[in-house]
Amino acid sequence: MATMSANYPLVFDEVILSQLKKLGEDKHVRTFITKMFDRMELLGPRAGELIDGQLGLYEMKSMHPPIRLYYRHVRETNELEVFEYEMKTSPKKQKKTIGILRHKIRSRDRP
């Protein structure tokens, strides 16, 4: 019998923790991001779109408010490592952010 519990624990990167602290008074965005986290815990990697299969990097999008949330599925522990969110602005900014995250993941995974 399946239960509706958090199957995928979330692990927060220092960048997302800093971003969440800065949100402070913006209750609307904070509530929305919390709902995104709940969805991630329930659905795991299926909550977003795979953007790099080799690294397990995913992106979760919302339209209102326009947010992109980046995370990685760590298969060994079944955890989701949450990196950061950004307000959708341009494809150029998105590419830059994805490049930074790829570099960060690769440098952490090196022996």
C-alpha positions in Angstrom: 0.0 0.0 0.0 1.4 3.4 -1.0 1.5 6.2 1.5 1.6 9.9 0.8 4.8 10.7 2.7 8.0 12.4 1.7 9.9 9.8 -0.3 12.7 12.1 -1.4 14.4 14.0 1.4 15.6 17.5 0.4 19.2 18.7 1.1 19.7 22.4 0.7 22.8 24.0 -0.8 24.2 27.1 0.9 23.0 29.2 -2.1 19.4 28.3 -1.7 19.6 28.7 2.1 20.9 32.2 1.6 18.2 33.0 -1.0 15.4 31.8 1.4 16.8 34.0 4.2 16.7 37.0 1.8 13.1 36.3 0.9 11.9 37.3 4.3 8.9 39.4 3.8 7.9 38.2 0.4 5.3 35.8 1.7 3.8 35.0 -1.8 7.1 33.7 -3.3 8.1 32.0 -0.1 4.7 30.1 0.0 5.0 29.2 -3.6 8.6 27.8 -3.2 7.4 25.8 -0.2 4.8 24.2 -2.4 7.4 23.4 -5.0 9.5 21.7 -2.3 6.5 19.7 -1.2 6.0 18.5 -4.7 9.7 17.6 -5.0 9.6 15.5 -1.8 6.6 13.6 -3.1 7.5 13.1 -6.8 11.3 13.2 -6.6 13.0 13.7 -9.9 9.7 13.5 -11.7 8.7 16.9 -10.3 10.9 18.7 -12.8 12.4 18.5 -16.2 15.8 16.7 -16.7 18.3 19.1 -18.2 21.5 17.0 -17.7 21.1 13.2 -17.5 24.8 12.5 -16.8 24.8 14.8 -13.7 21.1 14.2 -12.7 20.4 17.9 -12.9 16.7 19.0 -13.0 14.8 22.2 -13.4 11.4 22.9 -12.0 9.5 25.8 -13.5 6.5 27.9 -12.6 4.7 30.6 -14.6 3.1 32.7 -11.8 5.4 33.8 -10.2 8.0 33.1 -12.9 10.5 30.9 -11.1 13.1 28.3 -12.0 14.3 25.9 -9.3 17.3 23.8 -9.9 18.0 20.5 -8.1 19.9 17.2 -8.5 18.8 13.6 -7.8 21.4 11.8 -5.8 20.6 8.2 -6.7 22.8 6.6 -4.0 20.8 8.2 -1.2 17.6 9.0 -3.1 17.9 12.6 -1.9 17.3 15.7 -3.9 20.0 18.3 -3.6 18.4 21.8 -4.0 20.8 24.3 -5.5 19.0 27.6 -6.1 16.0 29.4 -7.6 15.9 32.3 -9.9 13.2 34.5 -11.4 12.8 33.7 -15.1 14.3 36.6 -17.0 16.2 35.4 -20.2 17.5 32.2 -21.8 21.0 33.7 -21.5 20.7 33.9 -17.7 19.3 30.4 -17.6 22.3 29.0 -19.6 24.7 30.8 -17.4 23.1 29.4 -14.2 23.0 25.9 -15.6 26.7 26.2 -16.6 27.6 27.3 -13.0 25.6 24.4 -11.5 27.2 21.8 -13.9 30.7 23.1 -12.8 29.7 23.0 -9.1 28.4 19.4 -9.4 31.4 18.1 -11.4 33.9 19.7 -8.9 32.1 18.1 -5.9 32.0 14.7 -7.6 35.7 14.5 -8.4 37.6 12.0 -6.2 
